[in-house]
Structures are given as structure tokens and as C-alpha cells.
Amino acid sequence: ELTLNTDYVGQPHTHDAIEIFYVLSGRFGHNVNGVPGVLEPGEIGICRPGDTIIHSVEGDEPAVVLTIWLPGGAAAPFHID
């Protein structure tokens, strides 16, 4: 589960894994391969390996997003002991 502040705008990036987002609250900007979109609470977004992705928070409240990577291990860079 990720909580992203209202000023969050990510850098373009790719993953070697499938990335699935489920928005719990807030509005989550989800730009995939140059196609912009906004996910609302209860909506799901999916990115394929190699997609170019830019995420952002849209609106005046943080976005809380459940993120799943398949296969596992793609989240290792985000792990904090």
C-alpha cells in the first residue's frame, strides 16, 4: 500500500514485471505509453512489462494505492527495514 502526497508527480519509468494498481482513496494519475488517465477509488490500472509509466496525484487529497507486482520481487527497491 502506497500513500502519495498531493504534490507527487513521478518520473517516466518502466518495470520488468506486471504492475497492478487498486485505488483505495484519492485520484491517481496513470499515464501509460503517453495515454493519460485518472483512476478513482475502486478502479484498477494495469501496466505490462516494458510500458512507460508516469504516476501522479490528481486533486487536493493524497492518493492511497494498493500496488501488486507480478512476479514478486519488483518491489525490492522500495523495501525499508
PDB file as gemmi writes it, atoms N, CA and C in Angstrom:
CRYST1    1.000    1.000    1.000  90.00  90.00  90.00 P 1                      
ATOM      1  N   GLU A   1       0.850  -1.176   0.000  1.00  0.00           N  
ATOM      2  CA  GLU A   1       0.000   0.000   0.000  1.00  0.00           C  
ATOM      3  C   GLU A   1       0.892   1.234   0.000  1.00  0.00           C  
ATOM      4  N   LEU A   2       0.630   2.138  -0.928  1.00  0.00           N  
ATOM      5  CA  LEU A   2       1.385   3.382  -1.045  1.00  0.00           C  
ATOM      6  C   LEU A   2       0.471   4.563  -0.764  1.00  0.00           C  
ATOM      7  N   THR A   3       0.968   5.521   0.016  1.00  0.00           N  
ATOM      8  CA  THR A   3       0.279   6.788   0.201  1.00  0.00           C  
ATOM      9  C   THR A   3       1.128   7.858  -0.463  1.00  0.00           C  
ATOM     10  N   LEU A   4       0.556   8.532  -1.437  1.00  0.00           N  
ATOM     11  CA  LEU A   4       1.276   9.540  -2.213  1.00  0.00           C  
ATOM     12  C   LEU A   4       0.689  10.914  -1.922  1.00  0.00           C  
ATOM     13  N   ASN A   5       1.554  11.877  -1.591  1.00  0.00           N  
ATOM     14  CA  ASN A   5       1.119  13.229  -1.256  1.00  0.00           C  
ATOM     15  C   ASN A   5       0.565  13.965  -2.471  1.00  0.00           C  
ATOM     16  N   THR A   6      -0.159  15.035  -2.198  1.00  0.00           N  
ATOM     17  CA  THR A   6      -0.856  15.769  -3.258  1.00  0.00           C  
ATOM     18  C   THR A   6       0.078  16.369  -4.298  1.00  0.00           C  
ATOM     19  N   ASP A   7       1.332  16.607  -3.952  1.00  0.00           N  
ATOM     20  CA  ASP A   7       2.268  17.207  -4.912  1.00  0.00           C  
ATOM     21  C   ASP A   7       3.071  16.155  -5.676  1.00  0.00           C  
ATOM     22  N   TYR A   8       2.722  14.875  -5.538  1.00  0.00           N  
ATOM     23  CA  TYR A   8       3.513  13.805  -6.149  1.00  0.00           C  
ATOM     24  C   TYR A   8       3.331  13.757  -7.669  1.00  0.00           C  
ATOM     25  N   VAL A   9       4.448  13.806  -8.376  1.00  0.00           N  
ATOM     26  CA  VAL A   9       4.492  13.549  -9.818  1.00  0.00           C  
ATOM     27  C   VAL A   9       5.745  12.706 -10.047  1.00  0.00           C  
ATOM     28  N   GLY A  10       5.562  11.471 -10.481  1.00  0.00           N  
ATOM     29  CA  GLY A  10       6.682  10.571 -10.695  1.00  0.00           C  
ATOM     30  C   GLY A  10       7.394  10.828 -12.014  1.00  0.00           C  
ATOM     31  N   GLN A  11       8.552  10.238 -12.131  1.00  0.00           N  
ATOM     32  CA  GLN A  11       9.332  10.301 -13.360  1.00  0.00           C  
ATOM     33  C   GLN A  11       8.911   9.167 -14.290  1.00  0.00           C  
ATOM     34  N   PRO A  12       9.049   9.342 -15.596  1.00  0.00           N  
ATOM     35  CA  PRO A  12       8.767   8.230 -16.514  1.00  0.00           C  
ATOM     36  C   PRO A  12       9.671   7.044 -16.172  1.00  0.00           C  
ATOM     37  N   HIS A  13       9.082   5.849 -16.154  1.00  0.00           N  
ATOM     38  CA  HIS A  13       9.852   4.653 -15.827  1.00  0.00           C  
ATOM     39  C   HIS A  13       9.194   3.422 -16.428  1.00  0.00           C  
ATOM     40  N   THR A  14       9.916   2.318 -16.388  1.00  0.00           N  
ATOM     41  CA  THR A  14       9.398   1.026 -16.835  1.00  0.00           C  
ATOM     42  C   THR A  14       9.665  -0.010 -15.754  1.00  0.00           C  
ATOM     43  N   HIS A  15       9.003  -1.151 -15.861  1.00  0.00           N  
ATOM     44  CA  HIS A  15       9.240  -2.295 -14.978  1.00  0.00           C  
ATOM     45  C   HIS A  15       9.353  -3.543 -15.839  1.00  0.00           C  
ATOM     46  N   ASP A  16      10.049  -4.535 -15.311  1.00  0.00           N  
ATOM     47  CA  ASP A  16      10.125  -5.840 -15.970  1.00  0.00           C  
ATOM     48  C   ASP A  16       8.984  -6.748 -15.536  1.00  0.00           C  
ATOM     49  N   ALA A  17       8.125  -6.248 -14.661  1.00  0.00           N  
ATOM     50  CA  ALA A  17       7.028  -7.038 -14.110  1.00  0.00           C  
ATOM     51  C   ALA A  17       5.691  -6.406 -14.493  1.00  0.00           C  
ATOM     52  N   ILE A  18       4.633  -7.180 -14.350  1.00  0.00           N  
ATOM     53  CA  ILE A  18       3.275  -6.637 -14.443  1.00  0.00           C  
ATOM     54  C   ILE A  18       3.042  -5.820 -13.175  1.00  0.00           C  
ATOM     55  N   GLU A  19       2.445  -4.644 -13.317  1.00  0.00           N  
ATOM     56  CA  GLU A  19       2.154  -3.778 -12.181  1.00  0.00           C  
ATOM     57  C   GLU A  19       0.647  -3.520 -12.169  1.00  0.00           C  
ATOM     58  N   ILE A  20       0.016  -3.811 -11.042  1.00  0.00           N  
ATOM     59  CA  ILE A  20      -1.432  -3.651 -10.896  1.00  0.00           C  
ATOM     60  C   ILE A  20      -1.685  -2.656  -9.768  1.00  0.00           C  
ATOM     61  N   PHE A  21      -2.569  -1.700 -10.013  1.00  0.00           N  
ATOM     62  CA  PHE A  21      -2.927  -0.693  -9.022  1.00  0.00           C  
ATOM     63  C   PHE A  21      -4.408  -0.799  -8.701  1.00  0.00           C  
ATOM     64  N   TYR A  22      -4.728  -0.710  -7.414  1.00  0.00           N  
ATOM     65  CA  TYR A  22      -6.115  -0.596  -6.971  1.00  0.00           C  
ATOM     66  C   TYR A  22      -6.177   0.649  -6.098  1.00  0.00           C  
ATOM     67  N   VAL A  23      -6.968   1.627  -6.497  1.00  0.00           N  
ATOM     68  CA  VAL A  23      -7.029   2.898  -5.783  1.00  0.00           C  
ATOM     69  C   VAL A  23      -8.000   2.772  -4.610  1.00  0.00           C  
ATOM     70  N   LEU A  24      -7.468   3.012  -3.410  1.00  0.00           N  
ATOM     71  CA  LEU A  24      -8.280   2.959  -2.194  1.00  0.00           C  
ATOM     72  C   LEU A  24      -8.924   4.310  -1.901  1.00  0.00           C  
ATOM     73  N   SER A  25      -8.174   5.401  -2.127  1.00  0.00           N  
ATOM     74  CA  SER A  25      -8.729   6.745  -1.934  1.00  0.00           C  
ATOM     75  C   SER A  25      -7.909   7.744  -2.742  1.00  0.00           C  
ATOM     76  N   GLY A  26      -8.498   8.901  -2.986  1.00  0.00           N  
ATOM     77  CA  GLY A  26      -7.843   9.924  -3.783  1.00  0.00           C  
ATOM     78  C   GLY A  26      -7.983   9.646  -5.273  1.00  0.00           C  
ATOM     79  N   ARG A  27      -7.288  10.462  -6.052  1.00  0.00           N  
ATOM     80  CA  ARG A  27      -7.308  10.329  -7.518  1.00  0.00           C  
ATOM     81  C   ARG A  27      -5.872  10.112  -7.977  1.00  0.00           C  
ATOM     82  N   PHE A  28      -5.636   9.022  -8.703  1.00  0.00           N  
ATOM     83  CA  PHE A  28      -4.297   8.569  -9.075  1.00  0.00           C  
ATOM     84  C   PHE A  28      -4.096   8.744 -10.571  1.00  0.00           C  
ATOM     85  N   GLY A  29      -3.227   9.695 -10.953  1.00  0.00           N  
ATOM     86  CA  GLY A  29      -2.902   9.881 -12.359  1.00  0.00           C  
ATOM     87  C   GLY A  29      -2.071   8.713 -12.857  1.00  0.00           C  
ATOM     88  N   HIS A  30      -2.452   8.185 -14.008  1.00  0.00           N  
ATOM     89  CA  HIS A  30      -1.888   6.933 -14.510  1.00  0.00           C  
ATOM     90  C   HIS A  30      -1.680   7.101 -16.011  1.00  0.00           C  
ATOM     91  N   ASN A  31      -0.470   7.540 -16.397  1.00  0.00           N  
ATOM     92  CA  ASN A  31      -0.133   7.765 -17.801  1.00  0.00           C  
ATOM     93  C   ASN A  31       0.677   6.569 -18.279  1.00  0.00           C  
ATOM     94  N   VAL A  32       0.152   5.832 -19.245  1.00  0.00           N  
ATOM     95  CA  VAL A  32       0.812   4.625 -19.751  1.00  0.00           C  
ATOM     96  C   VAL A  32       1.078   4.810 -21.245  1.00  0.00           C  
ATOM     97  N   ASN A  33       2.345   4.758 -21.607  1.00  0.00           N  
ATOM     98  CA  ASN A  33       2.756   4.896 -23.014  1.00  0.00           C  
ATOM     99  C   ASN A  33       2.192   6.162 -23.661  1.00  0.00           C  
ATOM    100  N   GLY A  34       2.168   7.256 -22.876  1.00  0.00           N  
ATOM    101  CA  GLY A  34       1.711   8.538 -23.396  1.00  0.00           C  
ATOM    102  C   GLY A  34       0.212   8.751 -23.375  1.00  0.00           C  
ATOM    103  N   VAL A  35      -0.543   7.778 -22.870  1.00  0.00           N  
ATOM    104  CA  VAL A  35      -2.003   7.900 -22.797  1.00  0.00           C  
ATOM    105  C   VAL A  35      -2.382   8.240 -21.354  1.00  0.00           C  
ATOM    106  N   PRO A  36      -2.822   9.489 -21.095  1.00  0.00           N  
ATOM    107  CA  PRO A  36      -3.150   9.878 -19.728  1.00  0.00           C  
ATOM    108  C   PRO A  36      -4.500   9.334 -19.282  1.00  0.00           C  
ATOM    109  N   GLY A  37      -4.597   9.124 -17.988  1.00  0.00           N  
ATOM    110  CA  GLY A  37      -5.853   8.706 -17.384  1.00  0.00           C  
ATOM    111  C   GLY A  37      -5.814   9.000 -15.900  1.00  0.00           C  
ATOM    112  N   VAL A  38      -6.968   8.957 -15.266  1.00  0.00           N  
ATOM    113  CA  VAL A  38      -7.063   9.152 -13.824  1.00  0.00           C  
ATOM    114  C   VAL A  38      -7.894   8.015 -13.259  1.00  0.00           C  
ATOM    115  N   LEU A  39      -7.344   7.341 -12.260  1.00  0.00           N  
ATOM    116  CA  LEU A  39      -8.056   6.259 -11.583  1.00  0.00           C  
ATOM    117  C   LEU A  39      -8.689   6.801 -10.312  1.00  0.00           C  
ATOM    118  N   GLU A  40      -9.946   6.464 -10.098  1.00  0.00           N  
ATOM    119  CA  GLU A  40     -10.717   6.882  -8.929  1.00  0.00           C  
ATOM    120  C   GLU A  40     -10.783   5.722  -7.935  1.00  0.00           C  
ATOM    121  N   PRO A  41     -11.188   5.985  -6.682  1.00  0.00           N  
ATOM    122  CA  PRO A  41     -11.313   4.893  -5.717  1.00  0.00           C  
ATOM    123  C   PRO A  41     -12.173   3.750  -6.266  1.00  0.00           C  
ATOM    124  N   GLY A  42     -11.668   2.529  -6.091  1.00  0.00           N  
ATOM    125  CA  GLY A  42     -12.362   1.341  -6.575  1.00  0.00           C  
ATOM    126  C   GLY A  42     -11.959   0.920  -7.971  1.00  0.00           C  
ATOM    127  N   GLU A  43     -11.145   1.728  -8.650  1.00  0.00           N  
ATOM    128  CA  GLU A  43     -10.720   1.394 -10.007  1.00  0.00           C  
ATOM    129  C   GLU A  43      -9.345   0.743 -10.004  1.00  0.00           C  
ATOM    130  N   ILE A  44      -9.088  -0.027 -11.069  1.00  0.00           N  
ATOM    131  CA  ILE A  44      -7.841  -0.775 -11.223  1.00  0.00           C  
ATOM    132  C   ILE A  44      -7.131  -0.305 -12.483  1.00  0.00           C  
ATOM    133  N   GLY A  45      -5.804  -0.198 -12.393  1.00  0.00           N  
ATOM    134  CA  GLY A  45      -4.957   0.065 -13.551  1.00  0.00           C  
ATOM    135  C   GLY A  45      -3.928  -1.039 -13.674  1.00  0.00           C  
ATOM    136  N   ILE A  46      -3.568  -1.389 -14.895  1.00  0.00           N  
ATOM    137  CA  ILE A  46      -2.599  -2.460 -15.138  1.00  0.00           C  
ATOM    138  C   ILE A  46      -1.554  -1.957 -16.124  1.00  0.00           C  
ATOM    139  N   CYS A  47      -0.286  -2.220 -15.809  1.00  0.00           N  
ATOM    140  CA  CYS A  47       0.827  -1.912 -16.707  1.00  0.00           C  
ATOM    141  C   CYS A  47       1.534  -3.206 -17.058  1.00  0.00           C  
ATOM    142  N   ARG A  48       1.863  -3.345 -18.332  1.00  0.00           N  
ATOM    143  CA  ARG A  48       2.588  -4.528 -18.802  1.00  0.00           C  
ATOM    144  C   ARG A  48       4.090  -4.284 -18.698  1.00  0.00           C  
ATOM    145  N   PRO A  49       4.874  -5.360 -18.639  1.00  0.00           N  
ATOM    146  CA  PRO A  49       6.324  -5.186 -18.654  1.00  0.00           C  
ATOM    147  C   PRO A  49       6.744  -4.367 -19.875  1.00  0.00           C  
ATOM    148  N   GLY A  50       7.597  -3.373 -19.637  1.00  0.00           N  
ATOM    149  CA  GLY A  50       8.082  -2.536 -20.725  1.00  0.00           C  
ATOM    150  C   GLY A  50       7.261  -1.296 -21.002  1.00  0.00           C  
ATOM    151  N   ASP A  51       6.039  -1.202 -20.447  1.00  0.00           N  
ATOM    152  CA  ASP A  51       5.257   0.023 -20.609  1.00  0.00           C  
ATOM    153  C   ASP A  51       6.008   1.193 -19.972  1.00  0.00           C  
ATOM    154  N   THR A  52       5.910   2.366 -20.583  1.00  0.00           N  
ATOM    155  CA  THR A  52       6.453   3.579 -19.977  1.00  0.00           C  
ATOM    156  C   THR A  52       5.340   4.217 -19.160  1.00  0.00           C  
ATOM    157  N   ILE A  53       5.623   4.443 -17.880  1.00  0.00           N  
ATOM    158  CA  ILE A  53       4.598   4.828 -16.912  1.00  0.00           C  
ATOM    159  C   ILE A  53       4.992   6.136 -16.230  1.00  0.00           C  
ATOM    160  N   ILE A  54       4.016   6.999 -16.021  1.00  0.00           N  
ATOM    161  CA  ILE A  54       4.184   8.180 -15.171  1.00  0.00           C  
ATOM    162  C   ILE A  54       2.978   8.216 -14.238  1.00  0.00           C  
ATOM    163  N   HIS A  55       3.230   8.277 -12.946  1.00  0.00           N  
ATOM    164  CA  HIS A  55       2.155   8.345 -11.956  1.00  0.00           C  
ATOM    165  C   HIS A  55       2.125   9.738 -11.333  1.00  0.00           C  
ATOM    166  N   SER A  56       0.957  10.138 -10.882  1.00  0.00           N  
ATOM    167  CA  SER A  56       0.809  11.421 -10.201  1.00  0.00           C  
ATOM    168  C   SER A  56      -0.424  11.365  -9.312  1.00  0.00           C  
ATOM    169  N   VAL A  57      -0.518  12.357  -8.438  1.00  0.00           N  
ATOM    170  CA  VAL A  57      -1.726  12.524  -7.636  1.00  0.00           C  
ATOM    171  C   VAL A  57      -2.499  13.683  -8.238  1.00  0.00           C  
ATOM    172  N   GLU A  58      -3.769  13.457  -8.493  1.00  0.00           N  
ATOM    173  CA  GLU A  58      -4.647  14.471  -9.076  1.00  0.00           C  
ATOM    174  C   GLU A  58      -5.642  14.904  -8.006  1.00  0.00           C  
ATOM    175  N   GLY A  59      -5.753  16.184  -7.777  1.00  0.00           N  
ATOM    176  CA  GLY A  59      -6.708  16.661  -6.787  1.00  0.00           C  
ATOM    177  C   GLY A  59      -6.023  17.136  -5.523  1.00  0.00           C  
ATOM    178  N   ASP A  60      -6.834  17.404  -4.505  1.00  0.00           N  
ATOM    179  CA  ASP A  60      -6.332  18.041  -3.290  1.00  0.00           C  
ATOM    180  C   ASP A  60      -6.262  17.108  -2.090  1.00  0.00           C  
ATOM    181  N   GLU A  61      -6.255  15.804  -2.320  1.00  0.00           N  
ATOM    182  CA  GLU A  61      -6.050  14.858  -1.224  1.00  0.00           C  
ATOM    183  C   GLU A  61      -5.054  13.785  -1.668  1.00  0.00           C  
ATOM    184  N   PRO A  62      -4.303  13.220  -0.712  1.00  0.00           N  
ATOM    185  CA  PRO A  62      -3.356  12.163  -1.069  1.00  0.00           C  
ATOM    186  C   PRO A  62      -4.072  10.991  -1.736  1.00  0.00           C  
ATOM    187  N   ALA A  63      -3.315  10.238  -2.507  1.00  0.00           N  
ATOM    188  CA  ALA A  63      -3.839   9.011  -3.110  1.00  0.00           C  
ATOM    189  C   ALA A  63      -3.274   7.823  -2.333  1.00  0.00           C  
ATOM    190  N   VAL A  64      -4.146   6.900  -1.982  1.00  0.00           N  
ATOM    191  CA  VAL A  64      -3.732   5.657  -1.331  1.00  0.00           C  
ATOM    192  C   VAL A  64      -4.000   4.545  -2.333  1.00  0.00           C  
ATOM    193  N   VAL A  65      -2.928   3.837  -2.699  1.00  0.00           N  
ATOM    194  CA  VAL A  65      -2.987   2.876  -3.796  1.00  0.00           C  
ATOM    195  C   VAL A  65      -2.363   1.558  -3.355  1.00  0.00           C  
ATOM    196  N   LEU A  66      -3.097   0.475  -3.542  1.00  0.00           N  
ATOM    197  CA  LEU A  66      -2.556  -0.863  -3.333  1.00  0.00           C  
ATOM    198  C   LEU A  66      -1.854  -1.252  -4.624  1.00  0.00           C  
ATOM    199  N   THR A  67      -0.573  -1.609  -4.531  1.00  0.00           N  
ATOM    200  CA  THR A  67       0.232  -1.927  -5.709  1.00  0.00           C  
ATOM    201  C   THR A  67       0.703  -3.368  -5.633  1.00  0.00           C  
ATOM    202  N   ILE A  68       0.522  -4.100  -6.720  1.00  0.00           N  
ATOM    203  CA  ILE A  68       0.925  -5.506  -6.800  1.00  0.00           C  
ATOM    204  C   ILE A  68       1.829  -5.665  -8.014  1.00  0.00           C  
ATOM    205  N   TRP A  69       2.977  -6.312  -7.817  1.00  0.00           N  
ATOM    206  CA  TRP A  69       3.891  -6.617  -8.915  1.00  0.00           C  
ATOM    207  C   TRP A  69       3.945  -8.123  -9.114  1.00  0.00           C  
ATOM    208  N   LEU A  70       3.845  -8.554 -10.358  1.00  0.00           N  
ATOM    209  CA  LEU A  70       3.930  -9.979 -10.698  1.00  0.00           C  
ATOM    210  C   LEU A  70       5.008 -10.175 -11.755  1.00  0.00           C  
ATOM    211  N   PRO A  71       5.992 -11.012 -11.577  1.00  0.00           N  
ATOM    212  CA  PRO A  71       6.224 -11.789 -10.364  1.00  0.00           C  
ATOM    213  C   PRO A  71       6.702 -10.890  -9.235  1.00  0.00           C  
ATOM    214  N   GLY A  72       6.667 -11.431  -8.035  1.00  0.00           N  
ATOM    215  CA  GLY A  72       7.140 -10.701  -6.865  1.00  0.00           C  
ATOM    216  C   GLY A  72       8.610 -10.350  -7.018  1.00  0.00           C  
ATOM    217  N   GLY A  73       9.077  -9.483  -6.152  1.00  0.00           N  
ATOM    218  CA  GLY A  73      10.468  -9.070  -6.197  1.00  0.00           C  
ATOM    219  C   GLY A  73      10.665  -7.713  -6.826  1.00  0.00           C  
ATOM    220  N   ALA A  74       9.721  -7.267  -7.639  1.00  0.00           N  
ATOM    221  CA  ALA A  74       9.859  -5.961  -8.284  1.00  0.00           C  
ATOM    222  C   ALA A  74       9.790  -4.829  -7.269  1.00  0.00           C  
ATOM    223  N   ALA A  75       9.227  -5.099  -6.096  1.00  0.00           N  
ATOM    224  CA  ALA A  75       9.113  -4.076  -5.063  1.00  0.00           C  
ATOM    225  C   ALA A  75      10.370  -3.970  -4.207  1.00  0.00           C  
ATOM    226  N   ALA A  76      11.360  -4.819  -4.439  1.00  0.00           N  
ATOM    227  CA  ALA A  76      12.569  -4.835  -3.609  1.00  0.00           C  
ATOM    228  C   ALA A  76      13.216  -3.455  -3.454  1.00  0.00           C  
ATOM    229  N   PRO A  77      13.285  -2.622  -4.499  1.00  0.00           N  
ATOM    230  CA  PRO A  77      13.908  -1.303  -4.310  1.00  0.00           C  
ATOM    231  C   PRO A  77      13.163  -0.410  -3.319  1.00  0.00           C  
ATOM    232  N   PHE A  78      11.899  -0.725  -3.032  1.00  0.00           N  
ATOM    233  CA  PHE A  78      11.099   0.090  -2.119  1.00  0.00           C  
ATOM    234  C   PHE A  78      11.104  -0.449  -0.696  1.00  0.00           C  
ATOM    235  N   HIS A  79      11.733  -1.587  -0.468  1.00  0.00           N  
ATOM    236  CA  HIS A  79      11.716  -2.231   0.849  1.00  0.00           C  
ATOM    237  C   HIS A  79      12.554  -1.441   1.839  1.00  0.00           C  
ATOM    238  N   ILE A  80      11.981  -1.193   3.000  1.00  0.00           N  
ATOM    239  CA  ILE A  80      12.676  -0.478   4.073  1.00  0.00           C  
ATOM    240  C   ILE A  80      12.684  -1.381   5.290  1.00  0.00           C  
ATOM    241  N   ASP A  81      13.857  -1.582   5.875  1.00  0.00           N  
ATOM    242  CA  ASP A  81      13.958  -2.409   7.092  1.00  0.00           C  
ATOM    243  C   ASP A  81      13.504  -1.634   8.301  1.00  0.00           C  
TER     244      ASP A  81                                                      
END                                                                             
